[in-house]
Amino acid sequence: MGLQQDREYFEQRAESEIEMAQTARHEKAVRAHYEMAGLYLDRVHAPDDNDLDAGSLDKVEAEQEGEAKQI
């Protein structure tokens, strides 16, 4: 996948996270979705694909899954 395709994917994921945040019923879920959206947007606007660590997205996704199980 090329850099432009990556950016388009991350932008779509950010939009999806914002939509999920707007429909979430629990404060922790709302916060997690907005945090994920922010990280995806950071990837969209990064000057270089290597500027941001994909591990930060993995960490937030794992936390989000854990919070969802608690709800």
N, C-alpha and C positions, 0 to 999 in steps of 0.2 A: 504494500500500500504506500502511495506517495504522500509527501508532506501535506499537499492540499486535501487529499482524501482523508488524512488523519484529522486535519482541522475541521473538515465538514462533519466527520463522525463525532468529534468532541463537542462541536456546536449543537448537534442534534441531541446528544446526551444531556447537555446543559439545559436545553429547552425542555426535555422530558423531566428532568429533576425539578425544574421550576414548576411545571404543571403538577407534579406529584406533591410538591410542597404546598401548592395552593389548595389542594383537595385533602391533604392530610388532616386528621382529627386530633392528633396528639402533638404537643409542643416539641417533644424530642424528635419526632419524625419530621416535623416541619423544619426544624433546625438542621437535621442531618441532610435533608434534601437540598436545602439552600447551600449548605457547606459543600456538598458534592457538585452542585451547579457552579459554584465559585471555582472549585478546582478544575472542572472541565473548561470553564472560560479562561482560566490561566493557561491551560494547554493551547486553546485556540489562539490566544494573543501572544504566546511565547515567541521571541524572535527566532529561536532555533529549537528544533525538536528535542535536543538534548538538554535544554535549559531547565526543564522541570523533571523531577523524579517521579516516575510512574508509581513508585512505591507509596507515595503519599495518597494517591487515589485508592490503592489497594487497602491501605490502613483505614481510610474513612469508610470504604465499602464494607469492610469487616465489622467496624463499629456500628454501621447502619443496620447490618443484618442482625447483630446482637441486640440492638435496641428494638428492632421489629419483633423479635422473639419474646421480648419482655412485655410488649403491648398486648 
